[in-house]
Amino acid sequence: MKELVKIIATALVDHPDQVTVTETQTEKALVVELKVAPEDMGKVIGKQGRIAKSIRTLVKAAATRDDMKVVVEIVQ
């Protein structure tokens, strides 16, 4: 999942070298944290959160194939 989120985020931002993605396994789900440059935050979130929602939907669909629960968090 980490690679999927990184590929999507680097395609969206102006500073792809500052995209970092970390995975943390909890007892309930896999948490994927996406961190981008402050000036790229709006591009990743989108108007009214549409792009962020789309990223979460794609990751959820990919995780369903593997029978996993994945949570995508966009952090600063």
TORROLO-143059 format. One record per atom (N, C-alpha, C): residue in three letters; z, x, y. Coordinates in steps of 0.05 Angstrom, whole numbers. Atoms other than C-alpha are relative to their C-alpha. Layout:
REM residues N
{resn->ALA Z->Z X->X Y->Y}
...
REM end
This chain:
REM residues 76
{resn->MET Z->0 X->16 Y->-24}
{resn->MET Z->0 X->0 Y->0}
{resn->MET Z->0 X->17 Y->25}
{resn->LYS Z->-2 X->-18 Y->-23}
{resn->LYS Z->15 X->58 Y->46}
{resn->LYS Z->-28 X->8 Y->10}
{resn->GLU Z->26 X->-9 Y->-7}
{resn->GLU Z->-57 X->82 Y->44}
{resn->GLU Z->-17 X->-23 Y->13}
{resn->LEU Z->15 X->23 Y->-10}
{resn->LEU Z->-85 X->12 Y->57}
{resn->LEU Z->8 X->-5 Y->30}
{resn->VAL Z->-9 X->4 Y->-28}
{resn->VAL Z->-42 X->3 Y->120}
{resn->VAL Z->-9 X->22 Y->18}
{resn->LYS Z->8 X->-23 Y->-17}
{resn->LYS Z->-59 X->73 Y->145}
{resn->LYS Z->-30 X->-2 Y->6}
{resn->ILE Z->28 X->2 Y->-5}
{resn->ILE Z->-134 X->61 Y->137}
{resn->ILE Z->-6 X->-21 Y->20}
{resn->ILE Z->4 X->22 Y->-19}
{resn->ILE Z->-131 X->-5 Y->174}
{resn->ILE Z->9 X->8 Y->28}
{resn->ALA Z->-11 X->-7 Y->-26}
{resn->ALA Z->-88 X->22 Y->230}
{resn->ALA Z->-16 X->22 Y->14}
{resn->THR Z->16 X->-21 Y->-13}
{resn->THR Z->-129 X->85 Y->242}
{resn->THR Z->-27 X->-10 Y->10}
{resn->ALA Z->25 X->12 Y->-9}
{resn->ALA Z->-191 X->42 Y->249}
{resn->ALA Z->4 X->-15 Y->27}
{resn->LEU Z->-5 X->17 Y->-23}
{resn->LEU Z->-158 X->1 Y->304}
{resn->LEU Z->8 X->16 Y->25}
{resn->VAL Z->-12 X->-13 Y->-23}
{resn->VAL Z->-125 X->53 Y->349}
{resn->VAL Z->-17 X->21 Y->13}
{resn->ASP Z->13 X->-21 Y->-14}
{resn->ASP Z->-148 X->104 Y->400}
{resn->ASP Z->10 X->28 Y->-8}
{resn->HIS Z->-13 X->-26 Y->8}
{resn->HIS Z->-101 X->159 Y->374}
{resn->HIS Z->7 X->-1 Y->-30}
{resn->PRO Z->-5 X->3 Y->29}
{resn->PRO Z->-109 X->158 Y->298}
{resn->PRO Z->18 X->23 Y->-11}
{resn->ASP Z->-17 X->-22 Y->9}
{resn->ASP Z->-72 X->225 Y->292}
{resn->ASP Z->30 X->-7 Y->3}
{resn->GLN Z->-28 X->8 Y->-4}
{resn->GLN Z->-7 X->190 Y->315}
{resn->GLN Z->8 X->-23 Y->-17}
{resn->VAL Z->-8 X->21 Y->18}
{resn->VAL Z->-8 X->137 Y->261}
{resn->VAL Z->16 X->11 Y->-23}
{resn->THR Z->-17 X->-8 Y->22}
{resn->THR Z->49 X->145 Y->212}
{resn->THR Z->8 X->-26 Y->-16}
{resn->VAL Z->-7 X->22 Y->17}
{resn->VAL Z->63 X->100 Y->153}
{resn->VAL Z->20 X->10 Y->-20}
{resn->THR Z->-20 X->-7 Y->19}
{resn->THR Z->126 X->103 Y->111}
{resn->THR Z->6 X->-24 Y->-18}
{resn->GLU Z->-7 X->21 Y->20}
{resn->GLU Z->146 X->64 Y->48}
{resn->GLU Z->29 X->4 Y->-8}
{resn->THR Z->-27 X->0 Y->9}
{resn->THR Z->216 X->46 Y->29}
{resn->THR Z->3 X->-22 Y->-21}
{resn->GLN Z->-4 X->20 Y->21}
{resn->GLN Z->233 X->11 Y->-36}
{resn->GLN Z->29 X->-12 Y->2}
{resn->THR Z->-25 X->13 Y->0}
{resn->THR Z->289 X->-40 Y->-31}
{resn->THR Z->2 X->-16 Y->-26}
{resn->GLU Z->-3 X->15 Y->25}
{resn->GLU Z->317 X->-84 Y->-86}
{resn->GLU Z->-17 X->-25 Y->-1}
{resn->LYS Z->16 X->25 Y->0}
{resn->LYS Z->276 X->-144 Y->-64}
{resn->LYS Z->-30 X->6 Y->5}
{resn->ALA Z->28 X->-4 Y->-8}
{resn->ALA Z->211 X->-114 Y->-36}
{resn->ALA Z->-5 X->29 Y->8}
{resn->LEU Z->9 X->-26 Y->-10}
{resn->LEU Z->171 X->-53 Y->-15}
{resn->LEU Z->-4 X->-4 Y->30}
{resn->VAL Z->3 X->2 Y->-29}
{resn->VAL Z->178 X->-43 Y->60}
{resn->VAL Z->-18 X->22 Y->10}
{resn->VAL Z->20 X->-19 Y->-11}
{resn->VAL Z->119 X->-9 Y->95}
{resn->VAL Z->4 X->-1 Y->30}
{resn->GLU Z->-4 X->-1 Y->-29}
{resn->GLU Z->134 X->14 Y->166}
{resn->GLU Z->-24 X->15 Y->12}
{resn->LEU Z->23 X->-11 Y->-15}
{resn->LEU Z->75 X->27 Y->213}
{resn->LEU Z->9 X->8 Y->27}
{resn->LYS Z->-7 X->-10 Y->-26}
{resn->LYS Z->86 X->70 Y->274}
{resn->LYS Z->-25 X->12 Y->13}
{resn->VAL Z->24 X->-9 Y->-15}
{resn->VAL Z->31 X->82 Y->326}
{resn->VAL Z->9 X->10 Y->28}
{resn->ALA Z->-5 X->-8 Y->-27}
{resn->ALA Z->27 X->112 Y->396}
{resn->ALA Z->7 X->-24 Y->17}
{resn->PRO Z->-8 X->24 Y->-16}
{resn->PRO Z->60 X->67 Y->449}
{resn->PRO Z->-24 X->-14 Y->13}
{resn->GLU Z->23 X->12 Y->-13}
{resn->GLU Z->-7 X->56 Y->484}
{resn->GLU Z->-18 X->-15 Y->-20}
{resn->ASP Z->16 X->14 Y->20}
{resn->ASP Z->-38 X->32 Y->418}
{resn->ASP Z->14 X->-24 Y->-12}
{resn->MET Z->-16 X->22 Y->12}
{resn->MET Z->17 X->-18 Y->402}
{resn->MET Z->-14 X->-27 Y->3}
{resn->GLY Z->13 X->26 Y->-5}
{resn->GLY Z->-21 X->-76 Y->433}
{resn->GLY Z->-25 X->-4 Y->-17}
{resn->LYS Z->24 X->2 Y->16}
{resn->LYS Z->-84 X->-60 Y->393}
{resn->LYS Z->8 X->-7 Y->-29}
{resn->VAL Z->-8 X->6 Y->28}
{resn->VAL Z->-45 X->-63 Y->327}
{resn->VAL Z->12 X->-28 Y->-2}
{resn->ILE Z->-13 X->26 Y->1}
{resn->ILE Z->-7 X->-126 Y->345}
{resn->ILE Z->-21 X->-22 Y->7}
{resn->GLY Z->21 X->19 Y->-7}
{resn->GLY Z->-66 X->-163 Y->379}
{resn->GLY Z->11 X->-23 Y->17}
{resn->LYS Z->-8 X->23 Y->-16}
{resn->LYS Z->-65 X->-225 Y->421}
{resn->LYS Z->15 X->-20 Y->-17}
{resn->GLN Z->-18 X->19 Y->14}
{resn->GLN Z->-9 X->-271 Y->399}
{resn->GLN Z->6 X->9 Y->-29}
{resn->GLY Z->-7 X->-11 Y->27}
{resn->GLY Z->2 X->-225 Y->338}
{resn->GLY Z->-21 X->-5 Y->-21}
{resn->ARG Z->20 X->7 Y->19}
{resn->ARG Z->-63 X->-243 Y->305}
{resn->ARG Z->-8 X->24 Y->-18}
{resn->ILE Z->8 X->-23 Y->16}
{resn->ILE Z->-82 X->-172 Y->283}
{resn->ILE Z->23 X->8 Y->-19}
{resn->ALA Z->-23 X->-7 Y->17}
{resn->ALA Z->-11 X->-158 Y->257}
{resn->ALA Z->1 X->-20 Y->-23}
{resn->LYS Z->0 X->20 Y->21}
{resn->LYS Z->-14 X->-223 Y->218}
{resn->LYS Z->-22 X->5 Y->-21}
{resn->SER Z->22 X->-6 Y->18}
{resn->SER Z->-81 X->-204 Y->189}
{resn->SER Z->6 X->24 Y->-18}
{resn->ILE Z->-8 X->-24 Y->16}
{resn->ILE Z->-55 X->-136 Y->167}
{resn->ILE Z->19 X->-9 Y->-22}
{resn->ARG Z->-20 X->9 Y->20}
{resn->ARG Z->4 X->-170 Y->133}
{resn->ARG Z->-13 X->-17 Y->-22}
{resn->THR Z->14 X->17 Y->20}
{resn->THR Z->-43 X->-220 Y->98}
{resn->THR Z->-15 X->18 Y->-19}
{resn->LEU Z->15 X->-18 Y->18}
{resn->LEU Z->-87 X->-164 Y->71}
{resn->LEU Z->18 X->15 Y->-19}
{resn->VAL Z->-19 X->-15 Y->17}
{resn->VAL Z->-28 X->-125 Y->45}
{resn->VAL Z->13 X->-18 Y->-20}
{resn->LYS Z->-12 X->20 Y->19}
{resn->LYS Z->3 X->-187 Y->14}
{resn->LYS Z->-20 X->-7 Y->-22}
{resn->ALA Z->21 X->6 Y->21}
{resn->ALA Z->-63 X->-202 Y->-22}
{resn->ALA Z->-2 X->23 Y->-19}
{resn->ALA Z->2 X->-24 Y->17}
{resn->ALA Z->-67 X->-131 Y->-48}
{resn->ALA Z->25 X->3 Y->-18}
{resn->ALA Z->-25 X->-2 Y->15}
{resn->ALA Z->6 X->-133 Y->-70}
{resn->ALA Z->2 X->-21 Y->-21}
{resn->THR Z->-1 X->22 Y->20}
{resn->THR Z->-3 X->-199 Y->-107}
{resn->THR Z->-14 X->9 Y->-25}
{resn->ARG Z->15 X->-11 Y->23}
{resn->ARG Z->-53 X->-163 Y->-152}
{resn->ARG Z->19 X->17 Y->-18}
{resn->ASP Z->-18 X->-18 Y->14}
{resn->ASP Z->2 X->-113 Y->-171}
{resn->ASP Z->27 X->-14 Y->-6}
{resn->ASP Z->-25 X->15 Y->5}
{resn->ASP Z->56 X->-168 Y->-176}
{resn->ASP Z->24 X->12 Y->15}
{resn->MET Z->-21 X->-12 Y->-17}
{resn->MET Z->96 X->-138 Y->-118}
{resn->MET Z->5 X->-18 Y->24}
{resn->LYS Z->-5 X->13 Y->-26}
{resn->LYS Z->128 X->-164 Y->-54}
{resn->LYS Z->1 X->23 Y->20}
{resn->VAL Z->2 X->-21 Y->-20}
{resn->VAL Z->110 X->-122 Y->7}
{resn->VAL Z->5 X->-12 Y->27}
{resn->VAL Z->-6 X->8 Y->-28}
{resn->VAL Z->137 X->-128 Y->78}
{resn->VAL Z->-11 X->21 Y->18}
{resn->VAL Z->11 X->-19 Y->-20}
{resn->VAL Z->98 X->-95 Y->135}
{resn->VAL Z->15 X->-3 Y->26}
{resn->GLU Z->-14 X->0 Y->-25}
{resn->GLU Z->138 X->-76 Y->196}
{resn->GLU Z->-14 X->19 Y->19}
{resn->ILE Z->12 X->-17 Y->-20}
{resn->ILE Z->108 X->-49 Y->260}
{resn->ILE Z->23 X->9 Y->19}
{resn->VAL Z->-23 X->-10 Y->-15}
{resn->VAL Z->160 X->-4 Y->294}
{resn->VAL Z->-10 X->19 Y->22}
{resn->GLN Z->7 X->-19 Y->-22}
{resn->GLN Z->161 X->38 Y->357}
{resn->GLN Z->12 X->27 Y->-5}
REM end
